[in-house]
Amino acid sequence: MPEKELFGGAFSAFLPDGAKDVSDFRQIPDNQEVFTHAETDQSVIIEIMEHVEGGDDVAIKTHFEDLAQGNDVSPQDSEIIHTEQISDDKLSSEHFDSAWYILGQQNVAKFNEVAKNTISIHMGLIRLSEFESDVLITFNDPVNIDPSSSSHHAVPTHCIRWSVEDFKQLLMSFKLHDTGIFGV
């Protein structure tokens, strides 16, 4: 897995093999870095977000619900399945207050289609209260594509899908190099 500079070198992380930078062919908001798998609908999104007050459990729920809302997913089509705190000794920066791995699932319709695809949402939440920010690292992993969805296509048998282990390596390798990104 190659290490990639993110946000102009302010951060870095090891991205899964074959990650394509979406900004090479589409405009991406300044607070995001977006990467897609070359042959599947898998994607990784890294976002610098406003810090959610009220503790880690509130932040987890708020960010997950915001993601569902952004995907036009109803509450009954979105659930958090598992949360797990990442121990401090596995984090790559002393600026991180805490980090969490969240596993969830959402039934998402793409491009306002009727067909809903079941997506496993693997989310990393890194809390940086010192900078009034949270960083979300989200791995979208389609597990069931509706046959009538525009995403329904054959995936080559030689294709190596990204795994949860790839995502966790990205999360554990995420480093802050330049606090100036927060205007400090």
DRENPA-3360 file (N, C-alpha, C; in nm, 2 decimals, always signed):
BEGIN
1 = MPEKELFG = +0.08/-0.12/+0.00/+0.00/+0.00/+0.00/+0.09/+0.12/+0.00 ~ +0.07/+0.21/-0.10/+0.16/+0.33/-0.11/+0.11/+0.44/-0.01 ~ +0.21/+0.51/+0.05/+0.18/+0.63/+0.14/+0.15/+0.74/+0.04 ~ +0.04/+0.82/+0.08/-0.01/+0.93/-0.01/-0.02/+1.05/+0.08 ~ +0.04/+1.16/+0.03/+0.02/+1.29/+0.09/-0.13/+1.33/+0.07 ~ -0.19/+1.39/+0.17/-0.33/+1.43/+0.16/-0.34/+1.58/+0.20 ~ -0.43/+1.65/+0.15/-0.46/+1.79/+0.18/-0.33/+1.87/+0.17 ~ -0.26/+1.86/+0.05/-0.14/+1.93/+0.03/-0.02/+1.90/+0.12;
9 = GAFSAFLP = -0.02/+1.78/+0.17/+0.09/+1.73/+0.26/+0.06/+1.75/+0.41 ~ -0.05/+1.81/+0.44/-0.08/+1.83/+0.58/-0.10/+1.70/+0.66 ~ -0.15/+1.60/+0.58/-0.17/+1.47/+0.64/-0.11/+1.37/+0.54 ~ -0.10/+1.24/+0.58/-0.06/+1.13/+0.49/-0.12/+1.01/+0.55 ~ -0.13/+0.91/+0.46/-0.18/+0.78/+0.50/-0.15/+0.68/+0.39 ~ -0.15/+0.55/+0.43/-0.13/+0.44/+0.33/-0.27/+0.41/+0.27 ~ -0.28/+0.43/+0.14/-0.41/+0.40/+0.07/-0.40/+0.26/+0.01 ~ -0.52/+0.20/-0.01/-0.53/+0.07/-0.07/-0.47/+0.07/-0.21;
17 = DGAKDVSD = -0.41/-0.04/-0.25/-0.35/-0.05/-0.38/-0.46/-0.02/-0.49 ~ -0.41/+0.06/-0.59/-0.50/+0.09/-0.70/-0.60/+0.20/-0.68 ~ -0.59/+0.28/-0.57/-0.68/+0.39/-0.54/-0.66/+0.50/-0.64 ~ -0.77/+0.54/-0.70/-0.77/+0.64/-0.80/-0.82/+0.77/-0.74 ~ -0.74/+0.88/-0.75/-0.78/+1.01/-0.70/-0.89/+1.07/-0.78 ~ -1.01/+1.08/-0.72/-1.13/+1.13/-0.79/-1.11/+1.28/-0.84 ~ -1.02/+1.35/-0.77/-1.00/+1.49/-0.81/-0.93/+1.50/-0.94 ~ -0.88/+1.39/-0.99/-0.82/+1.39/-1.13/-0.92/+1.41/-1.24;
25 = FRQIPDNQ = -1.05/+1.37/-1.21/-1.15/+1.38/-1.31/-1.28/+1.44/-1.26 ~ -1.29/+1.49/-1.14/-1.41/+1.56/-1.09/-1.37/+1.66/-0.98 ~ -1.44/+1.77/-0.97/-1.41/+1.86/-0.86/-1.46/+1.81/-0.73 ~ -1.37/+1.82/-0.63/-1.40/+1.77/-0.49/-1.39/+1.89/-0.40 ~ -1.48/+1.89/-0.30/-1.47/+2.01/-0.20/-1.33/+2.01/-0.13 ~ -1.29/+2.13/-0.09/-1.16/+2.14/-0.03/-1.14/+2.07/+0.10 ~ -1.25/+2.03/+0.17/-1.23/+1.96/+0.30/-1.24/+1.81/+0.28 ~ -1.23/+1.76/+0.15/-1.23/+1.62/+0.12/-1.12/+1.57/+0.03;
33 = EVFTHAET = -1.08/+1.45/+0.05/-1.00/+1.37/-0.05/-1.08/+1.25/-0.08 ~ -1.10/+1.21/-0.20/-1.19/+1.10/-0.24/-1.11/+1.01/-0.34 ~ -1.12/+0.88/-0.31/-1.05/+0.78/-0.39/-1.14/+0.67/-0.42 ~ -1.13/+0.61/-0.54/-1.22/+0.50/-0.58/-1.13/+0.38/-0.63 ~ -1.19/+0.27/-0.62/-1.13/+0.14/-0.67/-1.15/+0.15/-0.82 ~ -1.05/+0.10/-0.90/-1.06/+0.11/-1.04/-1.16/+0.02/-1.10 ~ -1.20/-0.09/-1.03/-1.29/-0.19/-1.10/-1.42/-0.22/-1.02 ~ -1.43/-0.16/-0.90/-1.55/-0.19/-0.82/-1.61/-0.05/-0.78;
41 = DQSVIIEI = -1.72/-0.05/-0.71/-1.78/+0.07/-0.67/-1.73/+0.11/-0.53 ~ -1.63/+0.05/-0.48/-1.57/+0.08/-0.35/-1.51/+0.22/-0.36 ~ -1.51/+0.29/-0.24/-1.45/+0.42/-0.24/-1.41/+0.45/-0.10 ~ -1.31/+0.55/-0.09/-1.26/+0.60/+0.04/-1.27/+0.75/+0.04 ~ -1.34/+0.80/+0.14/-1.35/+0.95/+0.15/-1.29/+0.99/+0.28 ~ -1.20/+1.09/+0.27/-1.14/+1.15/+0.39/-1.19/+1.29/+0.40 ~ -1.25/+1.33/+0.52/-1.31/+1.46/+0.53/-1.26/+1.53/+0.66 ~ -1.23/+1.65/+0.65/-1.21/+1.74/+0.77/-1.34/+1.80/+0.80;
49 = MEHVEGGD = -1.39/+1.77/+0.92/-1.53/+1.82/+0.96/-1.52/+1.91/+1.09 ~ -1.63/+1.98/+1.11/-1.64/+2.05/+1.24/-1.65/+1.96/+1.35 ~ -1.58/+1.99/+1.46/-1.58/+1.91/+1.58/-1.72/+1.90/+1.64 ~ -1.77/+1.78/+1.67/-1.90/+1.77/+1.73/-1.88/+1.77/+1.88 ~ -1.95/+1.86/+1.95/-1.94/+1.86/+2.10/-2.03/+1.75/+2.16 ~ -2.00/+1.72/+2.29/-2.08/+1.62/+2.36/-2.03/+1.48/+2.37 ~ -1.91/+1.46/+2.34/-1.85/+1.33/+2.37/-1.84/+1.25/+2.24 ~ -1.76/+1.14/+2.25/-1.74/+1.05/+2.13/-1.86/+0.98/+2.09;
57 = DVAIKTHF = -1.95/+0.94/+2.18/-2.07/+0.86/+2.14/-2.16/+0.96/+2.06 ~ -2.17/+1.08/+2.10/-2.25/+1.18/+2.03/-2.19/+1.21/+1.89 ~ -2.06/+1.22/+1.88/-2.00/+1.25/+1.76/-2.01/+1.13/+1.66 ~ -2.00/+1.01/+1.71/-2.02/+0.89/+1.62/-2.16/+0.89/+1.56 ~ -2.26/+0.91/+1.65/-2.40/+0.91/+1.60/-2.42/+1.02/+1.50 ~ -2.38/+1.14/+1.54/-2.40/+1.26/+1.46/-2.34/+1.25/+1.32 ~ -2.21/+1.21/+1.31/-2.15/+1.19/+1.18/-2.21/+1.08/+1.10 ~ -2.25/+0.97/+1.16/-2.31/+0.86/+1.08/-2.45/+0.90/+1.03;
65 = EDLAQGND = -2.52/+0.97/+1.11/-2.65/+1.02/+1.07/-2.64/+1.13/+0.96 ~ -2.54/+1.21/+0.97/-2.52/+1.31/+0.87/-2.48/+1.25/+0.73 ~ -2.40/+1.14/+0.74/-2.37/+1.07/+0.62/-2.50/+1.00/+0.56 ~ -2.58/+0.94/+0.64/-2.70/+0.89/+0.59/-2.79/+0.99/+0.52 ~ -2.80/+1.11/+0.59/-2.88/+1.22/+0.54/-2.82/+1.27/+0.40 ~ -2.69/+1.28/+0.40/-2.63/+1.32/+0.27/-2.65/+1.22/+0.16 ~ -2.67/+1.09/+0.19/-2.70/+0.99/+0.10/-2.85/+0.97/+0.07 ~ -2.93/+1.06/+0.13/-3.07/+1.05/+0.12/-3.13/+0.91/+0.16;
73 = VSPQDSEI = -3.07/+0.87/+0.28/-3.11/+0.74/+0.33/-3.20/+0.76/+0.45 ~ -3.31/+0.69/+0.46/-3.40/+0.71/+0.57/-3.35/+0.64/+0.69 ~ -3.39/+0.68/+0.81/-3.34/+0.62/+0.94/-3.36/+0.47/+0.94 ~ -3.47/+0.41/+0.88/-3.49/+0.27/+0.89/-3.40/+0.20/+0.79 ~ -3.33/+0.27/+0.70/-3.23/+0.21/+0.60/-3.09/+0.24/+0.64 ~ -3.07/+0.27/+0.77/-2.93/+0.30/+0.81/-2.91/+0.26/+0.96 ~ -2.81/+0.19/+0.98/-2.78/+0.14/+1.12/-2.63/+0.13/+1.15 ~ -2.60/+0.16/+1.27/-2.46/+0.14/+1.33/-2.46/+0.00/+1.39;
81 = IHTEQISD = -2.37/-0.09/+1.34/-2.37/-0.23/+1.38/-2.27/-0.25/+1.50 ~ -2.15/-0.17/+1.49/-2.05/-0.20/+1.58/-1.96/-0.07/+1.60 ~ -1.92/-0.04/+1.72/-1.82/+0.07/+1.74/-1.70/+0.01/+1.82 ~ -1.58/+0.06/+1.79/-1.47/+0.01/+1.87/-1.36/+0.12/+1.88 ~ -1.32/+0.15/+2.00/-1.22/+0.26/+2.02/-1.09/+0.20/+1.98 ~ -1.01/+0.28/+1.91/-0.87/+0.25/+1.87/-0.78/+0.29/+1.98 ~ -0.70/+0.20/+2.03/-0.61/+0.24/+2.14/-0.50/+0.34/+2.10 ~ -0.47/+0.43/+2.19/-0.37/+0.54/+2.16/-0.24/+0.49/+2.10;
89 = DKLSSEHF = -0.19/+0.38/+2.14/-0.06/+0.33/+2.09/-0.07/+0.29/+1.95 ~ -0.19/+0.28/+1.89/-0.20/+0.25/+1.75/-0.22/+0.37/+1.66 ~ -0.23/+0.49/+1.72/-0.25/+0.61/+1.65/-0.12/+0.68/+1.61 ~ -0.12/+0.75/+1.50/+0.00/+0.81/+1.44/+0.03/+0.95/+1.48 ~ -0.05/+1.01/+1.57/-0.03/+1.15/+1.60/-0.07/+1.18/+1.75 ~ +0.02/+1.26/+1.81/-0.02/+1.30/+1.95/-0.13/+1.40/+1.96 ~ -0.17/+1.46/+1.84/-0.27/+1.56/+1.84/-0.41/+1.49/+1.84 ~ -0.42/+1.36/+1.82/-0.55/+1.29/+1.81/-0.60/+1.27/+1.96;
97 = DSAWYILG = -0.72/+1.32/+1.99/-0.78/+1.29/+2.12/-0.82/+1.15/+2.13 ~ -0.89/+1.10/+2.03/-0.93/+0.96/+2.03/-0.96/+0.92/+1.89 ~ -0.97/+0.80/+1.86/-1.01/+0.75/+1.73/-1.10/+0.63/+1.75 ~ -1.19/+0.61/+1.66/-1.30/+0.51/+1.66/-1.31/+0.44/+1.52 ~ -1.34/+0.31/+1.53/-1.38/+0.24/+1.41/-1.53/+0.21/+1.42 ~ -1.60/+0.25/+1.32/-1.75/+0.23/+1.32/-1.79/+0.14/+1.20 ~ -1.86/+0.04/+1.22/-1.92/-0.04/+1.12/-2.07/-0.01/+1.11 ~ -2.12/+0.02/+1.00/-2.26/+0.04/+0.98/-2.30/-0.01/+0.84;
105 = QQNVAKFN = -2.43/+0.01/+0.82/-2.48/-0.04/+0.69/-2.59/+0.06/+0.65 ~ -2.60/+0.09/+0.52/-2.70/+0.18/+0.46/-2.75/+0.12/+0.33 ~ -2.88/+0.14/+0.31/-2.94/+0.10/+0.18/-2.95/+0.23/+0.10 ~ -2.87/+0.24/+0.00/-2.85/+0.37/-0.08/-2.90/+0.35/-0.22 ~ -2.98/+0.45/-0.27/-3.02/+0.46/-0.41/-2.92/+0.55/-0.47 ~ -2.87/+0.51/-0.58/-2.77/+0.60/-0.65/-2.84/+0.68/-0.76 ~ -2.80/+0.80/-0.77/-2.85/+0.89/-0.87/-3.00/+0.90/-0.87 ~ -3.07/+0.91/-0.76/-3.21/+0.92/-0.74/-3.29/+0.80/-0.81;
113 = EVAKNTIS = -3.22/+0.68/-0.82/-3.28/+0.56/-0.87/-3.38/+0.50/-0.76 ~ -3.47/+0.42/-0.80/-3.55/+0.35/-0.71/-3.48/+0.23/-0.65 ~ -3.39/+0.17/-0.72/-3.31/+0.05/-0.67/-3.22/+0.10/-0.56 ~ -3.22/+0.02/-0.45/-3.13/+0.05/-0.34/-3.02/-0.06/-0.33 ~ -2.90/-0.01/-0.31/-2.79/-0.10/-0.29/-2.75/-0.10/-0.15 ~ -2.71/-0.22/-0.10/-2.67/-0.23/+0.04/-2.52/-0.21/+0.05 ~ -2.48/-0.10/+0.13/-2.35/-0.06/+0.14/-2.30/-0.08/+0.29 ~ -2.19/-0.15/+0.30/-2.12/-0.15/+0.44/-2.04/-0.03/+0.45;
121 = IHMGLIRL = -2.07/+0.05/+0.56/-2.00/+0.17/+0.58/-1.90/+0.14/+0.69 ~ -1.77/+0.15/+0.66/-1.66/+0.14/+0.76/-1.61/+0.28/+0.78 ~ -1.63/+0.33/+0.90/-1.59/+0.47/+0.92/-1.49/+0.48/+1.03 ~ -1.39/+0.57/+1.01/-1.29/+0.60/+1.11/-1.32/+0.74/+1.16 ~ -1.33/+0.76/+1.28/-1.35/+0.90/+1.34/-1.23/+0.93/+1.42 ~ -1.16/+1.04/+1.38/-1.05/+1.09/+1.46/-1.08/+1.22/+1.51 ~ -1.07/+1.24/+1.65/-1.11/+1.36/+1.72/-0.99/+1.45/+1.74 ~ -1.00/+1.57/+1.70/-0.90/+1.67/+1.72/-0.96/+1.80/+1.79;
129 = SEFESDVL = -0.99/+1.79/+1.91/-1.06/+1.90/+1.98/-0.97/+2.03/+1.99 ~ -0.84/+2.00/+1.99/-0.74/+2.12/+2.00/-0.76/+2.21/+1.88 ~ -0.81/+2.15/+1.76/-0.83/+2.23/+1.64/-0.98/+2.24/+1.60 ~ -1.06/+2.20/+1.70/-1.21/+2.21/+1.68/-1.25/+2.14/+1.55 ~ -1.19/+2.02/+1.53/-1.21/+1.94/+1.41/-1.23/+1.79/+1.44 ~ -1.30/+1.73/+1.35/-1.30/+1.58/+1.35/-1.26/+1.54/+1.21 ~ -1.19/+1.43/+1.20/-1.16/+1.38/+1.06/-1.24/+1.25/+1.05 ~ -1.31/+1.24/+0.94/-1.38/+1.11/+0.90/-1.31/+1.05/+0.79;
137 = ITFNDPVN = -1.29/+0.92/+0.80/-1.23/+0.84/+0.69/-1.34/+0.73/+0.67 ~ -1.40/+0.73/+0.56/-1.51/+0.64/+0.53/-1.48/+0.55/+0.41 ~ -1.50/+0.42/+0.43/-1.48/+0.32/+0.33/-1.62/+0.27/+0.29 ~ -1.66/+0.30/+0.17/-1.79/+0.25/+0.12/-1.77/+0.12/+0.05 ~ -1.83/+0.02/+0.10/-1.81/-0.12/+0.04/-1.94/-0.18/+0.00 ~ -1.98/-0.17/-0.12/-2.11/-0.23/-0.16/-2.11/-0.39/-0.14 ~ -2.21/-0.43/-0.07/-2.22/-0.58/-0.05/-2.34/-0.64/-0.12 ~ -2.43/-0.56/-0.17/-2.54/-0.61/-0.25/-2.59/-0.50/-0.35;
145 = IDPSSSSH = -2.57/-0.53/-0.47/-2.61/-0.43/-0.58/-2.74/-0.48/-0.64 ~ -2.84/-0.40/-0.64/-2.97/-0.43/-0.70/-2.95/-0.45/-0.85 ~ -3.00/-0.56/-0.91/-2.99/-0.58/-1.05/-3.03/-0.46/-1.14 ~ -3.13/-0.38/-1.09/-3.17/-0.27/-1.17/-3.10/-0.14/-1.15 ~ -2.99/-0.14/-1.06/-2.91/-0.03/-1.03/-2.81/+0.00/-1.14 ~ -2.78/+0.13/-1.17/-2.68/+0.16/-1.26/-2.54/+0.11/-1.22 ~ -2.53/+0.08/-1.10/-2.40/+0.02/-1.05/-2.39/-0.13/-1.08 ~ -2.49/-0.19/-1.12/-2.49/-0.33/-1.14/-2.41/-0.36/-1.27;
153 = HAVPTHCI = -2.30/-0.42/-1.26/-2.21/-0.47/-1.37/-2.12/-0.58/-1.32 ~ -2.07/-0.65/-1.42/-1.98/-0.76/-1.38/-1.85/-0.70/-1.34 ~ -1.80/-0.76/-1.23/-1.66/-0.72/-1.18/-1.57/-0.83/-1.23 ~ -1.46/-0.80/-1.29/-1.37/-0.90/-1.34/-1.32/-0.99/-1.23 ~ -1.31/-1.12/-1.27/-1.27/-1.22/-1.16/-1.13/-1.20/-1.11 ~ -1.05/-1.14/-1.19/-0.91/-1.11/-1.14/-0.90/-0.99/-1.05 ~ -1.01/-0.92/-1.03/-1.02/-0.80/-0.95/-1.00/-0.83/-0.80 ~ -0.91/-0.76/-0.74/-0.89/-0.78/-0.59/-0.96/-0.66/-0.52;
161 = RWSVEDFK = -1.06/-0.69/-0.45/-1.14/-0.59/-0.38/-1.06/-0.54/-0.26 ~ -1.09/-0.42/-0.22/-1.03/-0.37/-0.09/-1.10/-0.44/+0.02 ~ -1.02/-0.46/+0.13/-1.07/-0.53/+0.25/-1.08/-0.44/+0.37 ~ -1.14/-0.49/+0.47/-1.15/-0.42/+0.60/-1.01/-0.40/+0.65 ~ -0.92/-0.49/+0.63/-0.78/-0.48/+0.68/-0.71/-0.37/+0.61 ~ -0.74/-0.35/+0.47/-0.68/-0.24/+0.40/-0.73/-0.11/+0.46 ~ -0.86/-0.10/+0.50/-0.91/+0.02/+0.56/-0.85/+0.05/+0.69 ~ -0.84/-0.05/+0.77/-0.78/-0.03/+0.91/-0.64/+0.01/+0.90;
169 = QLLMSFKL = -0.56/-0.04/+0.80/-0.42/+0.00/+0.78/-0.42/+0.15/+0.74 ~ -0.51/+0.19/+0.66/-0.52/+0.33/+0.62/-0.55/+0.42/+0.75 ~ -0.65/+0.37/+0.83/-0.68/+0.45/+0.95/-0.57/+0.46/+1.05 ~ -0.50/+0.35/+1.07/-0.39/+0.35/+1.17/-0.27/+0.42/+1.12 ~ -0.25/+0.44/+0.99/-0.14/+0.51/+0.93/-0.16/+0.66/+0.91 ~ -0.28/+0.70/+0.93/-0.32/+0.84/+0.91/-0.24/+0.93/+1.01 ~ -0.17/+1.03/+0.95/-0.08/+1.11/+1.02/-0.10/+1.26/+0.99 ~ -0.09/+1.34/+1.10/-0.09/+1.49/+1.08/+0.05/+1.54/+1.08;
177 = HDTGIFGV = +0.08/+1.61/+0.97/+0.22/+1.67/+0.96/+0.22/+1.82/+0.97 ~ +0.11/+1.89/+0.94/+0.11/+2.03/+0.94/-0.02/+2.09/+1.00 ~ +0.00/+2.14/+1.13/-0.12/+2.19/+1.20/-0.17/+2.32/+1.13 ~ -0.10/+2.38/+1.04/-0.14/+2.50/+0.97/-0.26/+2.48/+0.89 ~ -0.30/+2.35/+0.86/-0.42/+2.33/+0.78/-0.54/+2.37/+0.86 ~ -0.53/+2.38/+0.99/-0.64/+2.43/+1.08/-0.64/+2.58/+1.11 ~ -0.55/+2.65/+1.04/-0.54/+2.79/+1.05/-0.47/+2.83/+1.18 ~ -0.39/+2.74/+1.23/-0.31/+2.77/+1.36/-0.18/+2.83/+1.33;
% end
